Amino acid sequence: MTTTAVENPSPVTVRTAELACLEKLLDAAEARRSAVAEIASDPGTGKSRLLTALARLAERRGVRVLRGRCAEGAPALAHGPVVQAFSAWRGQGEDDPATSPADALLALLARTPGEEDHRAAAAGHCAYHEEARRLLAACLADAPGGVLLILDDYHWADPGTAGLLDTLIHQPLPAGLVVAVAHRPRQTPAGLRALLQEGVEQGLVHLVQLPALDPEQSAAVLRTDPGAPGLARLTERAGGVPLYLLALAEEEREPLAGARPATATGRLAVHLHTELEPLDETALTVVRAAAVLGDTFTVDTVAEVAAADRSRTCAVLGELRRRDLVRPTGEPDRLTFRHPLLRQALYATTDACWRAGAHVRALAALRALGAPALELAPHIERAGAAAGEADRRDLGTAARIALHLGRPAAAAHWLTVALRIDRAVARATDARPARGRGGASGTEELWREVVRHLAAAGDAERVARLVREILAGPAARTGPERSDTVAYLASVLAALGRDEEAQTLLAAELAAEPGPAPKAASLLQVRRQVAKVLAGQIPARADVERLTRLTAGAGPLAESGALALSGLCAVLAGDTCAADRSLTAAGHLLDGLDEYGEPDPAGDFGGPDAPAAGPALRDTAGTAGEPLSTLLLLLSWAEALMGWYGPAHGHAERALASARARGDAHLLPPLLDTLGYVHYQSGRMADALLAAAECREVAAAAGRDDHVGLSDAITAAAWAQLGRGNPAARRPRPGTEDPLKSPRTPLNSLLQAEAYLAAGDGEAALALLMPRREAWRVSEPVAVLAARGYELLAAAAVAADPDPAGVPTALIEEWAVHSAEAAAAVGIAEQSGHALMARGHALLRRRQGAEAAQAYAEAVELLGADSPAGTRARELARDLGGYPRGARGPDVPEPTLGELTVREREVAALAGEGRRTKDIALRLAVSPRTVDAHITRIYSKLGVNSRAELARLMALSD
């Protein structure tokens, strides 16, 4: 959350409860009774603002306000704050100043009690304080509304002021004096604390403590909305202290802890200057050394960094504890600053050259103690000296630990520092770093892990910054490794919505001199178009067709990628014949590749002469598998749009398993949405809900609202098919707000409309698709889904208005015609089933029930009895008496095994027995990947979507 603190010239307190408590004491003043209030809290908590608010209330009520502030180093001025307060009263209420009780009081307070006064005090009676009480009472006589005496910063009180307060506590005046004393308990001497504590215990002092601000109070301080994102976290970071809250809000970006200091600006800088001003040069050096060391430190390390004597350092730290600048931690002998912001501000005010040397000394001291890498990393970064192998190793370790702790932003920072050191070393030696865990390959392994974690968190900005550092490093200068690196990073950027940057990266790599090898260049061209799809765009079909011709013979990955892109563009354009050819060819190529993107030497598709993946390729399996998963993702989505749910399921599962194994979080949202949609269309609602729920979680974390929307639509539709509403969401029905706001994508709307229809709410479905009954609620679905869209419009119209007086029958018939035309154009059985349903809706509106039932029954044959649309058609037909309740649908010839190859029959038989992929692979002496490829083709040929259906079919064929 970025919040700007608004300067307010009028001190206002948000501590309304505490102010109300203090206001009650003003009633005592007006009733001519006296009272003492103690306001106790740490620095920056708002004591002075609370007292100012109390003073204003008192003035409005006619109570005279006197204010004095104790000051450090002024004990020689006896009764300093009381003299300061009553100086404002001089000359009031008396014609002759010489006889003024205020002047007499000031004259009395100006002298220190003599030895006889102290002896009298020891005897239980002090004439000095009795005289002071008498003069105070005389002053109060001139204030009929009472007097509020404010004594701020009481922790610096002189002995005279403390003695007078003691008298007023134990011998209160009978004339309406309210004394409000504010102090910092940790800095208040023990004697002063005991005096106040005794008064509280005896009921003579009213204690008001200031707790940490809650989020609502923080919102009032910052003048922002209480529900502002991140406000609670900002309040927690500030410890509920207004001073630190405002200091954090002044920062445009929150500083990365341990990575860069906050600037000492605004209120915090002024406050810090006030606290440091009394310190001598040695003490300042010690406190600055502590700030360099970090959040916690010891006497020994501070002494080494400050280059100071240990005993002197120990004495200074003791004084800093007394001043509450530093505090003990829970660990023995370790200290910390009062608040991290105080340390950061102090660090920022320290001379930069001195800091660099201090970091060098700190690094040496901490290394000698065996400090962890995370503690060493800030000193390596800021030391300003030539870094060595140990420094790079420690930075890499720090990045890995940060990842383990769930802090990818910190890991990215330390990795960036390590990459910069790599560059500096390479420039100095004019050579690439040695390969190994600390060198290029180790760095590559680390940056991939960091990028994956950042992608999972949706931190596109840090990914983009890290990409620049990676590509500028010596490990990615030339050769095929660089092309792989650029392609991978561009894929991540595109999946995070940074398509323009992804395209720029790929274009620059293709134009580089010397450029990539021809096959690598072809694959990069494919990745340029794939990046557009990952970013939610549709490539130009002409560009993809040209790419298909250019990649012929460029290797299986480039060829299959171009074919998958071509098939996707074709199916979206409604050219299903071209899509069929391209997708079938792409599937054949991709099914023949192993997990490294190379021909599978153990499988049937690779052939006996297929080259095995080399050691170099297998060493970077995390790189090679990513393009394969991406291409399988494109293929599976295109197959799903074609209604090929069996192959789509197999390819998506394979891609998802590979992406999970590598940790490629940027691919999870589209893959899980694809799987969820395929499960839904295949009638596997439980599986659809699981996939959609996981997709929503990872997509929300990655900031992909488009995938969140699709997963929500799948979830709503699946729950409706199960006869239940989504227990995790309660969405308003369409029409309760402006229908032109919050547009949905066409597919999301179709799924949500199916959810409303399954729940029996045709009116809601109609309002969603066509709220004004004159145009689509969203843009018309793509050609391959158009028949389904028109059918849902017709179904919603009939369900919402069975009477022809509602939506005109002619309009419903027009939609049925459009649905039939759209289905004929694409030639997909599923869409033809929707067209038949649309025809049934039109017939139903004309009261032709028998004909409508026949249309619905024929639709079931094309849609499948278990699909959502097939289930809806079957129920409509049954309601009209189309066929018996127990029947799943009309008689349909069962698929036969004749189209399967001998090996496919063997695999089908073993899978039908319930054997797992690994068991089948061992039985047939092939790889599990080959078994999965066979099962995908078996599903496609037999028209089944699961092993359960395959087992049923195999049982029927025996």
N, C-alpha and C positions, 0 to 999 in steps of 0.2 A: 504494500500500500504506500502510495506517495501522498503525504499530507503536508501542507504548508501551514505553519503556525502563523496566526494573524496577530500582529502587534495590537495590544489594547492599552490605550493611554490611561484607562481607569482600572486600577487593580480590582479584580473581581474574584471571589472565591467560589469554587464549586462544592465546598464542604458545607452544605446547607444544614446537615444534622448537627455538626459541631457548632455552627454559628447559632443555631436555635438554642442549643444548650447554654452558650455564653450570653445570649440575649436575655435569658431568664434572670441573670445576675443584675441586669440593668433595672429590673423591677425592684431589687433590693435597694439600689441607689436612689430610685425615685421615692421609695418608702423610708428613706433616711436610715437604711441599714448598711452595714459594710460587708464586703466579701472579698475573697482572694481566689483567683483562678490560675491554674498552672497549665500551659499549653506546651506539651513535650513531644518532639519528633526530630527525625534526622534532618540534615541540611537539604534544602530544595523541596521540602514537602508542602510548603505554602503557609507557614506560620505567620509570616509578615502580612501576606494577603488576607489571611483570616482576621488578623488584628485590625487591618485597615477597614475591612468590611464591618467589623464590630464598632469601630470608631464612627463610621458613617451612620450606623443605626443609632448610636448613642446621641450624636448631634441632632438627628431628626427628632429624637425624643426629648430634647432639651437638657441632656446630660453633658456637662462640660468635659472635654477630652484633653488630657495632658499626656504627652508621649516623650519617652526618653529611651536611649539605646546605650547599652553597655558596650565598651570597646576594649579590645585586647591592648595591653600595654599601658592602660590608664589607671592603674590602682592608686597612683599618687594623688589623683584627683578624687578626694573623698566624696561619696554620694553623687558621683558624676551624672548618672542618668536621672536622678531625682532633681538635681540642680537644673539639668537641661529641661526637664518637664515643667518645673515651676517658674523658670525664667520667662516663660510665655505669659505668666499671670502677673508679672510685676506691674504695679500701678493700677490694677483693676480693683474697683470697689472702694478705693480710699482716696480722699482729697489730698492728704498729706502722705507721700510715699514713705516718709520716715516712720510713720505709724502703721504702715501696711503689714499685715501678718505674713504676707508672702515674702516681703523684703526681710522681715525678721527671721523667717524660716530659712531663707537663702543665706543670711548671715550666720545662722547657727550651723547650717550644713557645711559652710565653708571652712569651719575649723574642725580638726580631728578631736574626738573625745580624749580628754587627758587621762593620766594615770589614775586620778581619783574616780573618774567615771568607770574605768574598768574594774577598780576595786568594788565600787558600788554595784556594778553589774554582777560581779561574783557573789556579792551578798544578796542578790535577788532584787535589787532595785537600782535603776540607772536614771539619775536626774536628767542626764543629757537626752535620753529617748523620751522621758516624760515631757520635757520641754518641747521636743519635736512633735509629740502627739498633740500637745495643747495648741501649738501654732497651726498644725494641720487642721485641727477642728475649727480654729478661727477662720482659716481660709474657706473651709467647706460651708461656713455660715453664709458666705457670699454666693454660694451655688445652690439655690433651692432645689434644683433638679438632680443634684448629686454630681459626683465627679468620677470619671473613668481614668485611672492612671495606668498607662501601658508601659511596661518595662521589657524591651526586646533584647535578645541576645544575652540573657541573664547568665549564661555560662561564663561570661567574662566579667561578672559583677565584682566590684571592689568590696572590701570587708565592711565599709561603712554602709553601703547599700544593703548588704546581706543582713547586717545587724538591724537596720531600720525595718526591713521586711519581716524579720523575726518578731520584732515588737508589734507590727501591724497584724501579724497572724495570730499571735497569742493574746494581744490586747487590742482587739478591733475597736475602731472609732465608732461612736454612736451617731455619726452624722453623714452616712451615705457615701462612703468611699469604696469603689470597686477597683481592685488592683489585678491587672492581667499580666502574668509573667510568662514569657516565652523563652525556651532554651532548648539546646541540643543535649540530651541526657548523656551521650557518650563523651562529650567534651566538658561536661559540668563537673567541677571538683567534688570530691566525696562529701565535704562538709556542706556545700550548698544543696547537693542532692538529699542529704540526710535531713536538712531543715525542711525542705518541701515534702519529703516522704512522711516525716513526722506529722506535718499539718494535714496531709491526706488521711493518714491513719486515724487522726483525732477528729476528722470531720470538719476541720477548719479551712481546708483548701479543696477546691473543686478541680479534679484532674480531668483534662481534656487531651486525649491522645489522637494523633492524626494517622489513621491507617492508610494502606496503599489505595490508590484510586481504583475504582472499578471501571469497566469499559464505558459505561454511560457518563461517568465523570470525566474520563479521558476525552470522550467525544466533545463534551462541553468545553474543555480546556483548548482543544484543537479546532473548535467550531466546525465540526464535521458531523456526519450522520452516525448515530450509535451503531447502525448495522453496516458501516463501511467495511469492506473486505480488509482483513489484516489488522483491524483496530485492536482486537483482543491480544493478538501476538505482539503488537507494538507496546501495548500497556504492560505486558509481561516482561518484555525486554527492558522497559524503563523501570521495572520494579514498582510500578504504581507511583513513581515520584514525578511530580509535574515538571521539575527542572529538566530531568533526563528525557521525559516525554517530548517536551518542546525542542530539546536539542536533537533528538532523533528525527522529529518532523522537519527540522530545518535542513536536514540532509536530503538532497534530491534522490539519492539512492542509498540504501542501507549498505554500510561497509561490510566487506567480507571479513569475518572475525579472523584475526591473525594474519591477514593478507595485506591490508592497507589501512592507514590510520584515518580516523575522522578528523575533519578540520576543526580547529578550536575557534568557533565563531559564536556570536550572539550571547545569550544569557550565560551559557556554560563557560565561555571564555572570561567573562567578567567575574563570574563566581570563582573560577579557578585562580585568577589573578589576585583576588582578595585573600584567598586562603594561602597562597604562596608568598605573598608580600613580606610577612614577618620572618621568613626563613633566610639564613645566611647562605653564603656561596657553597659551603661544603654540604649543607643540607639539601640545597637545590641539586647539586651534582648527584647525591645519593638518590633522591626521588626520581631524577631523570634516568638514572641507571636502572632503577626498578621498573620504570615505564618501558624501557628498551627490552627488558627480559621477558615481559609478557604479563599474562593474567596473574600468575603466582610466581613467587621468588623466595629465596632464603637470604639470610644475612651474608653467608659466604659468597654466593654468586653475585649479590649486589656489590659487595666489597671489591670483587675482582673486576667487575664491569666498570665501577666508578674509580678504580685504581686508588682506593682509599684504605686507610687502616681499618682492620676489622672491628676493633673496640669502638672506634669513632663511628663507624657505620652502624654498629649495634645501638649506640646511644641515639643516633639520629633517627633510626627506625622506631625506637621507643618513643621519641618525641612525636613522630608522625602518627603513631598509634594514638597518643594522647589527643592529638588534633583530629583524629578520626579520618585522616587521609588514607591510612592503610589499616587493615584489620586482620586478625588471625583467621586461618582457614581451619577446616576440620583435620588437616594433616599436621603432624608435629613439625614445628620450626618453619612452617611455610606461611607466608603472608600474601595478602591480595589487596588491591585497591578497593575503596569503598564501592565503586561501581566501574565496570569496564569503560564506560564513556569518559570517566575522569582520567583513566590511564591513556586513552586514545587522544584526548584533548591535550594532556600534558606532553605526550609524544610529539604531537604536531607543533608544539611551541618550542621544541628543543632544536638547537642548531643542527642542520643536516650533516655537516662534516663531522661533528662530534658523534652524532648518531651512528654514522657508518663505522667509525672506529670502535664504538661501543658494541656494535653487532659482531664485529670480528672477535672482540674479547669474550662476548657472550657465547659465540659459537664454540670457541676453544674451551671455555669453562664447562659448558653443557656436554660437549662431546667427551670430555674427561670424566664426567659423571655418568656417562652411558645413557644420556637422555634419549627419549624416543624420537623418531624421525619427524613426527608432527610438531614437536617442540623445537627441533633444529631448523625446520624449513623456513620460517620467517627470517631467521638470521642469515641463512644462506642467500636468500633473495636480496636482503638489504645491506649485506656486508660491503658490497661494492668492490670486492677483490676478485681476482681471477679464480674461477671455480674449478674444481678438479673432479676426478672420477668418484671420490667419496661423496661429494656434494650432489652429483647427478643421481647416484644410487639412493641417497637419503631422500631426495625430492620424489623419486619414483616410489619409494616405500611410503612416503607421506601421502601420495596420491592414492595408492592402493588402500591404505588404512582409512582415508577419508571415504572411499567408495564403500568399504566394509561398514563404516558407521552411518551410511545412508546420506552422505554429503557430497553429491556429485559436483556441485558448484565449486567447493573447496578443492576437490580432486582436479577439476579442470584448471584451476588456478595454479596448483603446484606442477601440473603437467606442462602448462604454458611456460613456467619458469625453467623447467628441465629442457624443453625444446629450445628455448633461447640460449641456454648454456651449450646445448649440442651445436647450435649454429656458430656460437662464438668459438668453440673448440675446433670446429671444422674450418673456420676461416683462419684460425691461428696455425693449424697443421696442414691446411690445404688437402684434407683427406676426409673420407667418410668415417664415422665412428665405427669401432669394431662391433661385429655382431655378437649378441649375447644378451643376457637379461638386462645389463646396464646400457647396452648399445642400441643399434638401430632396431634389431628385431624385438628386443625387450621393450623399447619405446613404442614400437608399432603395436605390440600386443596390448600395452597399457592404453594408448590413445583410443584404440578400438573399444576397449572396455569402458573408458570414460565417455566416449561419444554415445555408446549404447545406453548408459545410465542417464545421460542428459536428455537423450531422445525419449526415454521412458517418462521423464519428468516434464516433457514438453518444453524444455528450455532452449528454444530455437536460437535465441540471441547468443547464448554462450556457445552453442554448437557452431554458429557462423563464425564467431571470433576464434574458436579453437581450430576450425578448418583452415583459416589463414595461417595460423602458426604451424600446423602440420605440413601444409604444402610448401611453406618456406623453409622447412627443415632439410637437413642433408639426407635423411632417410627416404625422402620422396623426390629426389631431384630428377632422375632419368630412369629409363628402362620400363619394362612391363609392370613392375611393381607400382610405378607412379600412376599408370592408367587405371589399374585396379583400385588404387587409393582414391583417385579423383571420382571414379564411377561410384564407389561405395559412399563417399561423403556427399556427392550430389544426390544420391538416392535418399539418404537420411534427411537432407535439407528439403527435398521435394515433399517427402512424407510429412514434414513438419510445417508445410505450407509456404516454404521459401523457394518457390519454383524459379523465380527470376534469378536468384543467386545460383541455383543448381544449373540452370541453362548456361549462365555465364561461365561457371567452372568447366563444364563439358566443352563449350565452344572454344575456350582458351586452350584447353588441352589438345583439341583437334587441330588448332592453328599453330601449336608450338613448333619450334624448330630446335632439334630434329623432332618430327612428329612421331606418334606411335606407329608400330608396325601395322601393315594393312588389316590383318585379322583383328587386332586390338582396336583399330580405328573403326572397323565395322561394328564391333560390339559397343563402342562408345556412342556411335550414331543411334544404335538401338536403345541404349540407355537414355539418350536425350528424349526420345519419344516416351519411354517408360516413365521418366521423371514427370512428364506432364500428367500421365494417368494417376500417379501416386499423389500428385497435388490436386486431383479432382477435376482435371481438364480432359478434353477429348482431342487427340491429335488430328490434324488434317488428314483425311483419307488419302489424298493424292500424295502427301509426303510419305505416308506409310507404304503405299504401293510402290513408290520409287525405291524406298528402303528395302523392300522385299526383293526387288531385282538386284540391288547392289550387294546384298548379303549372300547371294547364292554362292556356295562353296567357301564361305568365310568361317566355317566351323559350326558345330551343332547349336551352340548357345546363340550365336548371332542369327543363324537361320531360323531357329525355333522362335526366338524373340520377335523377329520381324513378322513371322507367320501368325504368332499369337496376337500381335498388334493389329495385323491386317484382319484377322478374324473378329476381333473386338470391334474395330471400326465398321466392319461389314454388318455385323449383327445389330449394332446401334443404328445403322442406316436402313435396316430392314432387308438387306441383301443376304438372305440366309443361305442361298446356294453357294455364294462365294465364301461366306462364313464357314459353312460345312467343310469345304475343301481346305481352307486355311487352318481351321482348328483341328481337323483330323490329322493333317500333316504335322502341325506343331505338337500335338499330343504324342504322335509316334516318335518324334525326335526326343522330346523331353522324357518320355517313358524309358528311353534307351540310355539315359545318362545316369551316372552314379551321383553320390552326394557331393562330389567335387566338380560336377558339371562336365565330366569326361565320359566317353562311352564306357558302359559297364562291362569290364572284361569277364565277369562271372555270369553275365546274363545272356539271354537269347538275343537281345537286340544289338549287343555290341559286336557279336561275331568272333570267331576264333582269332582273327588277325587284328582285332581292335587294340590299340596301344593302351597300356596301363598308365594310370596317372602317376607321374614322376614324383620323386621325393620332394622336389621344390614346391610342386603344387600342393602336395599333401601337408607340407609344413605350414601352409597358409590356408588350411581348410576353412577357417573362419571367413576368409575373403572370398574363396571360390564358391562357397555355397550360397552366398547372398543373391547373386544374379539369378541363380536357378530358382530359388524360392520366389523371387519377384516375378519371374516369367510364369511359374506355376500359378501364382496368384492371378495374373492377367488371364491365363488360360481358363482357370476354374470359374472366374466371374463371367467370362464370355460363354462358357459351357452352361452356366446356370441360366443366363439370359436365353439361351437356345432351348432350355428345358431338358438338357442332358444332366440330370441331377446325380446319376451314378458316377460318371467320370468326374464331374465337378467336385463331388464329395471326396473322391480318392485323391485328386490333385491338390485340393485345398488342405486335406489332412497331411499329405506328404510335405507340403510347403510349411505348414504350421509346425510340424514336428521339427523340421530343420531350423526354422527361425527360432524356435524356443531353445534348441540345443546351442545355438550360437549367441542367443541373447539379443537378437535383432528386434528390439521393441518397436521400431518404427513400422514394421510390417504386421504387427499383431492386430491393430484395429481393422484394417481392410480384410485380413484373412479371417478373423473371427466373425466379422459381419457377413462375409461370403458363406462361411460354414453355417452361421445361424439362419441365413436366408434359405440355403439348400435344405437344411433340416426341416425348416418350416414348410417349404414347398413339397417336401417328401412325406409330410405327416408325422415327423418325429418331434413332437412339441416339447417334450422334456429336454431333448438335446438342443433344440433351438433356444430354449430359455437359458440353459447353461452357457451356451456360446455368446448369446446376446448380453447376459449379465457380466461376463468377463470382458467382453468388448467395451461395454459402457465404462467399466472401471479403468481400463488401460487407455481408452480414447479420451476420457475426461482428464486423466493425469497428463496426457500428451497434448491437450488443448485442441483435439480434433472434434469440433462440434458437429461436423457432418456425419462422422461415424457414430457419435452419441445419438444423433437424431435417428439414424437408421436402426441402431440397436433398440432404441425405445419403441420404434414402430414394430419391429419384429416381436418384441416382448408383449406389446399390447395385443397384437394379432394372435400370438400363440396362447396367451392366457384366455382370450375370448374363445378360441377353438376348444379349449379344455372346459369351457363353460363357466369360467371364473374371471373376475376382474383382476387386473394387476394389483397385488397387495402392496406393492412398493410405490404406487403412484395413484394420484387422484386428479386426473386432468379435467378441466371444464369442457363441457360440450361445445362444439363449434357454434358460433352465432352469439355467444355471450360477450364478445368483444368485436372490434372492427374486423370484419372478415378479410380485409386486405392487408392486415398486419401479420407479422410472423409467417412469411410464406414457407411452404414445405416443398421438398423435392417431389417430383411425380411419384417415384417408387414409395417413398414414405407415406404419401397420401393414400396410395392404393392399399397399402398394408393396413393403415389406420381405418380406412373405409371398410375393409374386410373385417376388422375387429368390431366395428359398430354393427355391421350386418350380422355377424355371428352372435352378437349380444341382443339382436332383435331391435336395434335402434336405427331404422332406415332413415329417419329424419336427420339424425346426426351425420350419417354417412353422406346424405345429399347436401347438407349444409357445408360439409368439409370439401366436397368436390366442386359444388356449384352453389355458393351461398346466395347469390342473387338470381339464381335460376335463369341465367342468361349467358354465362360464360364459365369456363373451367375455373375451379378454385386455384389451381396452379397451371403452369404451362402444360400443354398436351403431352402425354407420355411419349417416349421414343417409339418408333415404329414397331419394334418387337413387342412392346407392351400395350400398344394402342387398343387392340381388340379387348384386352382385359379391362382397360380403363373405361371404354364405352359400355362394356357389360356391367361394370360396377355402378356406373351412372344409372343405367336402366334398372338394375336391381334395387338401388337406393330409392329411385323414384316410385317403383311399385310398392316397396315396403313402407315408404313414408306416406303415400297417398294411394291406397287401393282404389279409391273412387276416381273415375276419369275426370272429375271436376278439379282434381289437383293438377299434377303435371300432365300436360296434354298427351293423349295417346299417340298422336302424330309425332311428337318429339321423341317419345320412347321408341317408336318404330324407326325413326331416323337414326337413333343411336344404334339400334340393332343392325341396320344396314351398314353403318360405318364400321361396326365391329366385324361384320362378315367381310367387308372389303379389306380391312386391315389384316384379318386372319389369312385371307386368300393371298395377300401380297407377300406375307412372310413364309407361309407354308409350314408353320409349326403346329404340331398336333395339339399342344396345350392351348395355343391361341384359338385354334379352330373350336376347341371345347368351349372356350369363353364365348365365341360367336354363337354357338348353339344355345348357350345359356341366355344370351341377350335375346335371341329369337324367342326362347321360351318366355322371357319376361314380357315381350310385346304381345305374345299370344295370350298370356295370362291376363294382361290388362284388357284384352278384347273378350274375356270370359270364355276362351277356348281352352278349357282345362285339359282335355284329353290330348290335344295337339301339343300343349305346353309340356305335359308330362313326358310325352315321347321325345321332345327336344331335350329335356333335362336328362332323360335316361341315356340318350345318345351322347350327351356331353360327358357323362360319367365314364363312358368307354374311352374317350380321348383324354380326359383329365386324370384318370386313375381314382379308384374308390377311396384311397387314403389321403389324397391331397386335400388341402383346405377347400379349394373350389369344387373338387369332386364330391367332398362331403356335403357341401352346400347344395350342389345339384341333386345328389341322391335324396336328401331330405325334402327338397322341393317336389321331386318326382313322387316320393312316397306320400306326401301330403295330398297329392292329386290322384293317388291310387295307381301310380305308374308301375310299381312292382312291390312284392311283399316286403314287410318290415325286416324279415330276417335276411333278405338277400343283400349282397354287397353291391350288386349291379347287374346289368344284363350279361348274358352269356358271352364271354370273350374267349377266343382260343388262347390257350396257355402258350407262352413262348416255348420253343423247342431248343434242344442243344445242338441242332444240326449245324449252326453257323460257327460253332466253336472249333478251334484247332485241337489237335490231339493233346498238346501240352495244356491248353486252356481247360480242356475237359478234366485232365488230371488235377489241376489246381482247384477247379470248381467242385470236384468230388470230395477232395480233402477239406476244403472250406465248408462244404455242406455238412461234413461230419463234426463241425465245430472246432477244427484245429486252428491254432494261431498261426500268424504269418511266419514266425520263427520256426515253428515245428514243420510247416509245409516246406520251407526253404531247406531244412536239414534232410527231409525225406526225399526231395527232388534234386539235392546237391546244387542249388542255385542260391543267389543272394536274396535276402528279404526284400530288397528294392525291386528285384525282378518279379517276385511273387506279387507285390503290391501293384506293379504295372499290369500283370496278367489279370488281377482281380478288377482293376479299373476297366479294362477292355471287356471282361465278362459282364460286368454291370451294364455297360453300354449296349452290348449285343443282346442281352436278355431282358433289358428294360427293368432291372431291379435296382434298388437303392441301398440295400443292407444285406449283411450275411444271413440274417434271419429269413428274408425273402428268398435268398439264394438257396438256403437249406430247404425251405418249403417246396421250391421248384424242383430241386434235385430229388426230393422224396416222391413227388408226383411223377417224375420221369422214370422211376425204378419199376 
